[in-house]
Amino acid sequence: MDVNKVLKIVTSHPVLEASREVEIEPIELMKFYNKLESLLRRDIRYSEIGDKLVFLLALVPKEGETGAQFNVFEGNTFVSKIKDGLFDKGNILLVDSDGDVIKHVEGAFISDHVEAAEFSEKNRAIVFFIEYRAVHFFVNGKPIDYIHDILQYERKGVTTPKTLPAREYRQLITNQYNEVVYKEQGITYWKNKANRILVDRPEIHFNRALWWYLDQNIVDAKVDRGATISGMEDRTDIRILAFESGELYIIEIKCLGRTASGNCYSDDWANHGVIQINLYLKDESDSTRGTLVIYDGRKDNRDIVWCTEIECSPKYDNDPMTFYLESESASVKAKRIISNLKKKAGDGYDFQP
């Protein structure tokens, strides 16, 4: 087997990362992880219950005879209970590493991965949050793994036509925008699309989705989220460490636009990102390149006014990657283009399809 594949599997497996954070035996956590993956990929009948699969599994210690209510890995039993309204009164299940449900927490609902992370941090718990076909894995509030679609998921280290070496990360970021971000194909970021209002804390959503895509499609590197800078408290959004060359790429993500809570982020926030990533490059002496990625939800696709007084590292990528967030359908966009053409041409307008 290719050495990069081996290193990718060994360094990136979520269970190995999680085992550094908790006291549970790695073998027990690995068994649970594999059984959960098997359940979601093979045993769940998505045509019947796919719209009801929003629930949280929190691992609790095994304590002899538990009097378990049922086992989540018994696919037929689990599916039947979901169809019968298991999550109508609450969608939090406390389970042991065998999958036995110790407690169904009624009256409590976790609606998204942000709330799941907060639950994990508050309870110092190992948490798996299933959101339809997406899987989020947290330990003590720290994001360990994210699978965008469990049915399309490839094990880390698997080479596909999409995979590229770490040094081509810019192309992969562009690919991710085209395949996942553009028109919300694989990520939700509009709260009100018509008025171009973003969800609150949109950068969390973009960070998670980009990290997952890079981790799946970079074949010769470890891709981290929230990695510390040279042992300091500062944490990068995404860090790519190539196995053989040792090249270290740092990515900072910023989102511009108005959010549901009324916050508005514009040019100042983009320039804040420039300062931030240059501080990272200064503190991380082993870094190779730092790149700023902007997702722009402002109206009219305006150019960013960059501050020219910021002191930039030679390692700073002077070509920030900016992606405009589309909110118009093709039909609406076509009507707007035709309207603008009419205004521009005036009486001389003549359009023949």
C-alpha positions in Angstrom: 0.0 0.0 0.0 1.2 3.6 -0.8 2.9 5.1 2.2 0.7 8.2 1.9 -2.4 6.1 2.2 -1.1 4.4 5.3 -0.2 7.7 6.9 -3.5 9.2 5.9 -5.4 6.4 7.6 -3.3 6.3 10.7 -3.1 10.0 11.4 -6.6 11.0 10.3 -8.9 8.3 11.7 -11.3 10.1 14.1 -11.2 7.4 16.7 -7.5 7.7 17.2 -7.9 11.5 17.6 -10.8 11.1 20.0 -8.9 8.6 22.1 -6.4 11.3 23.0 -9.3 13.3 24.6 -11.2 10.7 26.6 -10.6 7.7 28.9 -12.7 5.2 27.0 -10.6 2.3 25.5 -9.8 3.0 21.8 -10.9 -0.5 20.8 -14.4 0.1 22.4 -14.8 3.4 20.7 -13.6 1.9 17.4 -16.2 -0.9 17.6 -18.9 1.6 18.3 -17.8 3.8 15.4 -17.7 0.9 13.0 -21.1 -0.4 14.1 -22.7 3.1 13.7 -21.2 3.5 10.2 -22.6 0.0 9.3 -26.0 0.9 10.7 -26.2 4.2 8.7 -24.8 2.8 5.5 -26.5 -0.6 5.4 -29.4 -1.0 7.8 -31.3 2.3 7.7 -34.2 2.5 5.2 -33.9 6.2 4.2 -36.9 6.0 2.0 -39.1 5.3 5.0 -37.5 7.3 7.8 -34.9 9.6 6.2 -36.7 12.8 7.2 -36.8 11.7 10.9 -33.1 11.1 11.3 -32.1 14.0 13.4 -30.8 12.6 16.7 -27.9 12.6 19.1 -26.1 9.7 20.6 -24.1 10.4 23.8 -21.7 7.6 25.0 -21.9 6.7 28.7 -19.7 4.2 30.6 -20.8 0.5 30.7 -21.8 -0.5 34.1 -22.6 -4.3 34.2 -26.3 -5.1 33.8 -27.8 -1.8 32.5 -31.4 -2.7 31.8 -31.1 -1.4 28.3 -34.3 -0.2 26.6 -33.1 -1.4 23.2 -30.0 -1.5 21.0 -29.5 1.1 18.3 -27.5 -1.3 16.2 -30.4 -3.7 15.9 -31.4 -2.1 12.6 -34.9 -3.6 12.5 -35.7 -2.6 16.1 -34.2 0.9 15.8 -36.0 1.6 12.5 -39.3 0.3 13.9 -39.0 2.6 17.0 -38.3 5.6 14.8 -41.3 4.9 12.6 -43.4 4.6 15.8 -42.4 8.1 16.9 -39.2 7.5 19.0 -38.0 11.1 18.5 -41.4 12.8 19.0 -40.7 13.5 22.7 -36.9 14.0 22.5 -34.0 13.1 20.2 -31.2 12.5 22.7 -30.2 8.9 23.5 -27.6 8.0 26.1 -25.9 4.7 24.9 -23.0 2.6 26.0 -20.3 1.4 23.6 -22.3 -1.7 22.7 -25.1 0.5 21.5 -27.5 -0.3 24.4 -29.8 2.6 25.1 -29.4 3.4 28.8 -31.7 6.5 28.7 -34.0 8.3 26.3 -33.9 11.9 27.3 -37.4 13.1 26.8 -38.3 16.7 26.4 -34.9 17.6 25.0 -34.2 18.2 21.4 -30.9 18.9 19.5 -31.7 20.6 16.2 -28.3 21.2 14.6 -24.6 20.5 14.9 -23.9 23.7 16.7 -26.3 22.7 19.6 -24.7 19.2 19.5 -21.2 20.7 20.0 -22.5 22.7 22.9 -24.2 19.6 24.4 -20.9 17.7 24.1 -18.9 20.6 25.7 -21.4 21.1 28.6 -21.6 17.4 29.4 -17.9 16.6 28.7 -19.3 13.8 26.4 -18.5 11.8 23.4 -21.3 12.7 21.0 -22.5 11.6 17.5 -25.1 13.8 16.0 -26.9 12.4 13.0 -28.5 15.0 10.7 -30.3 13.0 7.9 -27.3 11.5 6.1 -24.6 13.7 7.7 -22.7 12.6 10.8 -21.0 14.9 13.3 -18.6 13.6 15.9 -17.6 15.7 18.9 -15.6 15.0 22.0 -15.8 17.4 24.9 -17.1 20.0 22.5 -14.2 19.5 20.1 -15.2 18.6 16.5 -13.5 15.3 15.6 -15.1 14.2 12.4 -17.8 15.3 9.9 -19.2 13.2 7.2 -21.2 15.2 4.7 -23.1 12.2 3.3 -22.6 8.8 4.9 -23.8 7.0 1.7 -21.2 8.7 -0.4 -18.5 8.6 2.2 -15.1 7.1 1.2 -12.7 5.9 3.9 -9.7 8.3 4.4 -6.8 7.4 2.2 -8.9 6.1 -0.7 -7.7 7.5 -4.0 -10.4 8.7 -6.4 -10.4 10.9 -9.5 -11.1 13.9 -7.2 -8.1 13.4 -5.0 -5.1 15.8 -5.3 -1.8 16.4 -3.5 -1.8 18.9 -0.7 0.1 21.5 -2.8 -3.0 21.8 -5.1 -5.3 22.8 -2.2 -6.4 26.0 -4.0 -7.9 23.9 -6.8 -9.6 21.6 -4.2 -11.1 24.7 -2.5 -12.5 25.9 -5.9 -13.8 22.4 -6.5 -15.5 22.4 -3.1 -17.2 25.7 -3.9 -18.5 24.4 -7.2 -19.7 21.0 -5.9 -20.9 21.9 -2.4 -21.3 25.6 -1.7 -22.6 26.9 -5.0 -26.4 27.3 -4.7 -26.4 25.3 -1.5 -25.8 22.0 -3.1 -24.3 20.5 0.0 -24.4 23.2 2.7 -27.1 25.5 4.0 -26.1 29.1 4.6 -29.1 31.3 3.7 -31.7 32.0 6.4 -33.6 34.2 4.0 -32.4 33.7 0.4 -34.6 36.3 -1.2 -33.2 39.0 1.1 -29.7 37.5 1.2 -29.8 37.0 5.0 -27.2 34.4 6.2 -27.7 32.0 9.1 -26.1 33.0 12.3 -22.4 32.1 12.7 -22.1 31.1 9.1 -18.3 30.6 9.3 -18.9 27.5 11.4 -20.8 25.9 8.5 -18.3 26.9 5.8 -15.4 25.7 8.0 -16.9 22.3 8.7 -17.8 21.7 5.0 -14.5 22.8 3.6 -12.5 20.8 6.2 -14.5 17.7 5.4 -14.0 18.1 1.6 -10.2 18.7 1.9 -9.8 15.8 4.3 -11.6 13.5 1.9 -9.8 14.6 -1.2 -6.2 15.5 -0.2 -4.4 12.2 -0.5 -0.9 13.0 1.0 -1.6 15.1 4.0 -3.3 15.4 7.4 -6.0 18.0 7.4 -6.8 19.6 10.9 -9.5 21.9 12.2 -8.8 24.2 15.1 -5.1 23.2 15.4 -3.0 25.2 17.8 -0.2 27.5 16.6 3.2 26.4 17.9 1.6 25.4 21.3 -0.1 28.8 21.7 -3.8 29.4 22.4 -4.5 30.6 18.9 -6.2 28.1 16.6 -6.3 28.0 12.9 -9.5 27.3 10.9 -7.9 24.7 8.7 -4.3 23.4 8.6 -2.9 21.0 6.0 0.4 19.2 6.8 1.9 17.2 3.9 3.4 13.9 5.0 6.5 13.7 2.8 7.5 17.3 2.1 6.5 18.6 5.5 4.8 21.6 3.8 2.3 23.3 6.1 -0.6 25.3 4.6 -2.8 27.5 6.8 -6.3 28.5 5.7 -8.4 31.2 7.3 -12.1 31.5 6.5 -14.2 34.6 6.6 -17.9 35.2 5.6 -19.2 38.6 4.6 -22.8 39.7 4.7 -25.8 40.2 7.0 -26.8 37.4 9.4 -30.2 36.5 10.9 -29.3 38.2 14.2 -28.6 41.5 12.4 -24.8 41.4 12.4 -23.2 42.8 9.3 -19.7 41.8 8.1 -18.0 43.7 5.3 -14.5 44.9 4.3 -13.3 45.3 7.8 -14.0 41.7 8.6 -12.1 40.6 5.4 -9.1 42.7 6.5 -9.3 41.2 10.0 -8.8 37.9 8.3 -5.6 39.2 6.6 -4.2 40.4 9.9 -5.2 37.1 11.6 -3.5 34.8 9.1 -0.4 36.9 9.0 -0.1 36.6 12.8 -0.4 32.9 12.4 2.3 32.8 9.8 4.6 34.9 12.1 4.0 32.6 15.1 4.2 29.3 13.1 7.8 29.3 11.9 7.3 26.0 10.0 4.4 27.3 7.9 4.7 27.2 4.1 1.8 29.4 2.9 -1.3 31.1 4.4 -4.4 31.6 2.4 -7.5 33.6 3.1 -10.8 32.2 1.8 -13.8 34.6 1.7 -17.4 33.6 1.2 -19.2 36.8 0.2 -22.9 37.0 0.9 -23.2 40.8 0.3 -25.5 42.2 -2.4 -24.2 43.1 -5.9 -20.9 41.1 -5.7 -19.0 44.2 -4.6 -15.2 44.3 -4.7 -13.5 44.1 -1.3 -11.5 47.2 -0.3 -8.3 45.8 1.0 -6.2 47.7 3.6 -2.7 48.4 2.1 -1.1 49.2 5.4 -1.2 45.6 6.8 2.3 44.1 7.2 2.2 40.8 5.4 4.5 37.8 5.7 6.4 36.6 2.5 4.4 33.4 3.1 1.1 35.2 2.8 -0.9 34.3 -0.3 -1.5 37.7 -1.9 -4.4 36.3 -3.9 -7.3 35.7 -1.4 -9.9 33.2 -2.7 -13.2 35.0 -2.8 -16.5 33.2 -3.7 -19.7 35.0 -4.2 -22.8 33.3 -2.7 -25.5 32.9 -5.2 -29.1 33.5 -4.1 -30.9 33.8 -7.5 -32.3 31.0 -9.5 -31.3 30.8 -13.2 -34.8 32.0 -14.2 -34.6 35.1 -11.9 -31.1 35.8 -13.0 -32.0 35.6 -16.7 -34.9 38.1 -16.2 -32.6 40.5 -14.4 -30.0 40.2 -17.2 -32.6 40.9 -19.9 -33.9 43.8 -18.0 -30.5 45.3 -17.7 -29.9 44.8 -21.4 -33.1 46.6 -22.2 -32.1 49.5 -20.1 -28.7 49.7 -21.7 -30.0 49.4 -25.2 -33.0 51.8 -24.8 -35.1 52.1 -27.9 -32.6 50.1 -29.9 -33.2 47.0 -27.9 -33.9 43.9 -30.1 -33.5 40.4 -28.8 -34.0 37.4 -30.9 -33.9 34.0 -29.1 
